[in-house]
Amino acid sequence: MEAETSAANAPASAASDTPVTMKKMIMVAIDESEESFYALKWALDNLINDPSIIITLINVQLPFTPMVYPAGPVVFAAPTVVEAVKKGQHENATRILSRALHLCKQKMVKAETLILDGDPKDMICQAAHELHADLLVVGSRGLGKIKRWSFL
């Protein structure tokens, strides 16, 4: 008991008397669903009690797989269509994250954004691991009780 008491009373840093504060990162996965925005609002209301906490808002877009149009003996995908769809996906992600950033700003919480391409479940987990997120918050998939049980 004595070792615990003396360790608790010791300064946080041997070099100075000021405590070392480590920033904590909460990652919130955001898409166009109301469930993801509910999860963000819940996190802002229930988890943010320290100004050193940073929220990272992540949006993952499914990769676009272009349709192939037959044109005689050659098959090709129109590059203009591919670029237009990718641009539209990026604009959609930007709009979604802008709405989420507005919610964070209202609560005076510092937030960063991240847009990735790929399978959402894989990319969200990979980003949380690589960025060393302390907590990952996601909304439900919006399935009812019957559909949720049918996947078990």
C-alpha positions in Angstrom: 0.0 0.0 0.0 2.8 2.4 0.8 4.3 2.0 -2.7 1.0 2.8 -4.3 0.5 5.9 -2.1 4.0 7.3 -2.7 3.7 6.6 -6.5 0.4 8.4 -6.6 1.9 11.5 -4.9 5.0 11.5 -7.0 5.3 14.2 -9.8 4.1 13.1 -13.3 7.5 14.0 -14.8 10.9 13.8 -13.1 12.1 16.7 -15.2 9.3 19.2 -14.4 6.4 19.6 -12.1 3.9 20.0 -14.9 1.9 16.8 -15.7 2.3 15.2 -19.1 -1.0 15.1 -20.9 -1.5 12.5 -23.5 -4.1 13.3 -26.2 -6.8 10.7 -26.6 -8.3 9.9 -29.9 -11.8 8.8 -30.5 -12.6 7.6 -34.0 -16.2 7.9 -35.2 -17.3 6.2 -38.4 -19.6 8.4 -40.4 -21.7 7.6 -43.4 -25.0 9.0 -44.7 -27.1 7.1 -42.3 -28.9 8.7 -39.3 -27.5 5.9 -37.1 -24.0 7.1 -37.7 -24.9 10.7 -36.8 -26.7 9.4 -33.7 -23.5 7.6 -32.7 -21.5 10.9 -33.2 -24.0 12.9 -31.1 -23.9 10.2 -28.4 -20.1 10.3 -28.4 -20.1 14.1 -28.2 -22.6 14.1 -25.3 -21.2 11.2 -23.3 -17.5 10.8 -24.0 -16.0 14.3 -24.5 -15.2 15.6 -21.1 -11.6 16.6 -21.7 -10.2 19.2 -24.1 -7.3 16.9 -24.9 -9.6 14.5 -26.7 -9.5 14.6 -30.4 -12.2 13.1 -32.6 -11.3 11.6 -36.0 -14.3 11.3 -38.3 -13.8 8.6 -40.9 -15.9 8.0 -44.0 -15.2 5.0 -46.2 -16.4 4.9 -49.8 -16.9 1.6 -51.6 -14.5 1.4 -54.6 -16.2 2.1 -57.9 -16.2 -0.9 -60.2 -17.0 0.4 -63.7 -19.5 -1.3 -65.9 -17.9 -2.6 -69.0 -19.5 -1.4 -72.3 -19.1 -3.7 -75.3 -18.1 -1.7 -78.4 -17.6 -4.1 -81.2 -14.7 -6.6 -80.7 -13.2 -4.4 -77.9 -14.5 -4.0 -74.4 -13.7 -0.8 -72.5 -14.9 1.4 -69.6 -15.3 5.0 -70.4 -12.7 7.0 -68.3 -15.0 10.0 -68.1 -17.7 8.0 -66.4 -15.2 6.5 -63.9 -13.8 9.9 -63.1 -17.3 11.5 -62.8 -18.4 8.8 -60.3 -15.2 9.1 -58.2 -15.6 12.8 -58.1 -19.3 12.4 -57.0 -18.2 9.9 -54.3 -15.6 12.4 -53.0 -18.2 15.2 -53.0 -20.7 13.0 -51.1 -18.0 12.1 -48.5 -17.1 15.8 -48.1 -20.7 16.8 -47.6 -21.3 14.0 -45.0 -18.1 14.9 -43.1 -19.0 18.6 -43.3 -22.2 17.9 -41.5 -20.4 15.9 -38.9 -17.8 18.6 -38.4 -20.6 21.1 -37.9 -21.9 19.0 -35.0 -18.4 18.9 -33.4 -18.0 22.6 -33.8 -21.3 23.2 -32.0 -19.9 21.3 -29.1 -16.5 23.0 -29.4 -14.7 19.8 -30.0 -11.6 19.5 -32.2 -12.2 17.1 -35.0 -10.2 15.8 -37.9 -11.6 14.0 -41.0 -10.4 11.1 -43.1 -11.9 9.8 -46.4 -10.8 6.3 -47.5 -11.8 4.0 -50.3 -12.4 0.3 -49.8 -14.5 -2.1 -47.8 -15.8 -0.1 -44.8 -15.5 -2.8 -42.2 -11.9 -3.5 -43.2 -10.8 0.1 -43.7 -12.3 1.4 -40.5 -10.6 -1.3 -38.4 -7.3 -0.7 -40.3 -7.5 3.0 -39.7 -8.3 2.6 -36.0 -5.3 0.3 -35.7 -2.8 2.5 -37.7 -3.9 5.7 -36.0 -3.9 4.1 -32.5 -7.5 5.2 -31.8 -8.3 4.8 -28.1 -12.0 4.2 -28.9 -14.0 3.4 -32.1 -17.6 4.5 -32.2 -19.9 3.2 -34.9 -23.7 3.3 -35.4 -25.9 0.3 -35.9 -26.5 -0.9 -39.4 -30.1 0.1 -39.3 -31.4 -3.5 -39.4 -34.4 -4.5 -37.4 -34.4 -7.3 -34.9 -35.4 -10.0 -37.4 -32.7 -9.1 -39.9 -30.1 -8.9 -37.3 -30.9 -12.4 -36.0 -31.0 -13.8 -39.5 -27.2 -13.2 -39.9 -26.3 -15.2 -36.8 
